Amino acid sequence: MKLQGSGVVAMVRKVADVVRGELVNLRPMEQGVTLVTRALPNHVGNRVRASALRARGIDVGEGTMVYGTPDFVAGGDGFAKMTIGKNCVIDVGCHFELGEAITIGDRVTLGNEVMVITTSHELGPREHRAGPLMRAAVRIEDGAWLGPRSVVLPGVTIGAGAIVDPGSVVNKTIPPNTRVRGTPARVVEELAP
């Protein structure tokens, strides 16, 4: 099939529109920062990674250590939706989905591969169960400790001084000074304030 004049122009425009749409979230500066920090071995360059997060637009408090480059899902001004307090520890392999705000207080420790999610879907009809998108902020208050591979779902607040045991899925707000465990996470211990 041979295209002529206006057909070629129309096809090129169509391809250009698709390419623009696919690359709209490509941010060379952010990609460069990520490349540099991923080149560092885990547990090396902890303050460099914290500085790199600041360069992306994340508010990161002094003394915070980032042991491995976190993964982010963020579009547009997504990084501005995240705040990390002072003297926190973000361990290797953490994942943050920034459809809505994530606020991490001071002295919070996130273990390996902690995942914080701020969007989900409402229940849809049987033909398509993933209904309309819903967004809800997540807050992790001062002194909390989230164990490795724990998952925090949209709309949750983890109270000050709380502990989330490894592998737990937190789908409801956790009171301060409690320890939770399981899927879904349930209070298993009251902790001294």
N, C-alpha and C positions, 0 to 999 in steps of 0.2 A: 504494500500500500504506500503510495507516494503522497506526501503532504505538500501542499502548495502554500506560498505566501502567508495569507492570513491564518491558515491552519497551523503552521509552524509557530507563528507568533502566539496564538492562543494556547498551544501546547506548552511553550516555554513559560508563559505567564502562569499557567496552572501548576507547573512543576515548581516555579519560584514561590508561589503562594504556599504550597505544601512544605517546602524547605523552610520558609520563614516561620510557619506555624510550628514546625518540629524544633526549631532552634531558638524559639522565643525565650526559653528559660536557661539557655546557655550563657553563663557568665564567666568569661575568660579569667578575670582576676580571682574569683572564688575557686575556679578549677585549678589555677596555678598554686594558690595557697594550699589547697588540699593535696596536690601532688607533692609539694615540698614537705608538708608535715607527715604524709604517709611514707616518705622515704626514710624518716627517722625510725629506728627500732623502738618497739614498745618500751615504756618506762624510761626513755631517753628523750630529752627535749621537752619535758613536761610544761615548763613555763613558755617555751616557744609555741607549743600548741595552744595554750591559753591566750597568748598574744595573737595568734592566727584567728582564734574565734572572735576576738575583739575587732580584728581587721574586717571580719565578715559582717560586723554590726551587732554582735551579741554583747550584752552588758555582762562582763565577767569581773567578779570581785577580786581584790588582791589576795595573793596566797593560794589561789585555786590551782590545783595540779590536774593536768589532763594526760593520762598515761598512754592513750592511743587515740588516733584521730576518730572522732565520732562520725557516724553517718547521719545525714540530715535529709528530710524530705521537706523542702520549703520552696515556695514560689514567690515571686515579687519581693515584698518586704518581709518575708517570713522570718529572717534572722532577727529582725527588730522585735519579734514577738517572744524572744527568749531572754531570760535573765538568770544568771548564775551568781550566787552570793560569794562571800569571802570564805577562804580556807576550805573549799570543797575538794573532793576527790572524784574525778570522773575516770573510771577504769576503762580497760580495753574493750572495744567492740560495742559501745553504747549506741543506741539509735533513737533519734528524736524526730517525730513527725510534727511539723509546725503549722498545721492548718489553723491553729488557735494558739493562745499564749501558753508558754510553759515557764513557771516561776520556781526556781530552786533557791531555797534560803541559804543561810550561812551554815558552814560546818556539816554539810550533807555529803554522804558517801554513797556513790553509785557503783556497785560491783560490776564484774565483767558482763557484757552483753545485756545490760538493762535496756528495756524498750519502753519509751513513753509515747503514747498515741493520743492525739487530740481530735481525731475525726472518726466517724463510723457512718453507718447507714441506718435509717429507719426501716422498719419491716415493710417490705413491698408485697405486691400480690404474688400468687404462686408462679406466675409466668416470669417474674424477675424479683426475687426476694430482697436483693440489695436495693432498697427504695431510696428516697431522697437523702442527700448528704446531710449529716448533722455535725456540728462542731461544738466542742466544750473545752474550756481551759483546764489545765492541770497545775496543781500547786503542791510542792514538796517543801514542808516547813523546816525551820532550823533544827539541825542535829539529827535528822532522820537518816536511816541506813537502809538501803535497798540492796538485798543480796543478789548474787549473780543470776542472770536470766529471769529476773522478775519482770513482769509486764504491768504497766499502769495504763488503764483505759481512760477515755475521755470523761471529763467532769469530776475527776477524783481529786480530793485533797488528802495528803498524807500528813498527819499531825506532827507537831514538833516532838522530837525524841522517839518517834515510832521506829520499829524495825519490821521490814518485810523480808521474810525468809526466802532463801533461794528458790527459784522456779514458781513462785506464787503469782497469781493473776489477780490484780486489785481492780475490782469493778465498782467499789463503793468507798466513800470517804472513811478514812481510818482515824480514830481518835488519837490525840497526843499520848505519848508514853504507853503505847501498847505494842505487842508483838503479834504479827499476823502470819498465817501460813495457809497454803493450799490453793486450790482452784475450784471455786473462787476463794479468795483469801478471807479467813475468819480469825477473829481475835483468839489467841491461845494463851496469852499472858498479859497481865497488867504490870507495867514497869514502874520503878520508883522515879518520881520526877527529878 
